[in-house]
């Protein structure tokens, strides 16, 4: 019977493997940092934040008016805009009649 002798890795091989893995990780992080640094977005200032907040409030008010109010779409043809909730009730009633 032949006995195969399994060699144990030496501590120097183990240490070099750990250092290689750590070095690779550090190199990867360094490359990511270098790639991110020039592409960093400009900080948003308070004036821009306020401007965007005002625009959002205006858009939301317009959308609320469109979905909850009445207005003419085409007065000559008699097409009007009605609130969404009322439109839902009309559609449900029409579907229930069928």
Secondary structure by P-SEA (a helix, b strand, c coil): cbbbbbbcccaaaaaaaaaaaaaaaaaaaaaaaaaacccccccccaaaaaaaaaaaaaaaaaaaaaacbbbbcccccccccccaaaaaaaaaaaaaac
